[in-house]
Amino acid sequence: MSSNITEHELEQRLLAVAEERRQGFLHRLRELDAGLAARLHAVSPDEWADHPSLAAWPQLQPQLTLLRQADAALCQWQLGLYGLCSDCEAELEPVQLLADPCRQRCDSCEQKYQKAQHASWTL
């Protein structure tokens, strides 16, 4: 890890981004269904992205994707695996993690992942 970026800084950035994503999600959900947004407060935030009631709102998919990414990064942090590529386990650059604390893959694996995603859309 770079001496310029500490683990504490990365952790604080990750926590801040996760909270921003959660608040953005709640804001969007309140616009669509205030009652459901209120009910989600009884559920742990790390369970929001998989809440069955949200399947009825396809317009929330971008926010749900962001929540899942944040939840995965927080889980990696707790397991001591944060900063490793989820595919090849190479160490991610601290500067990349500071820019995108929810980053899951190194550049090479991300390119392969995106290529595979786009190929699955081709008929």
Helices and strands as residue ranges (DSSP letters): H 7-32, H 34-40, G 45-50, G 52-56, G 58-60, H 61-79, H 94-99, H 107-121
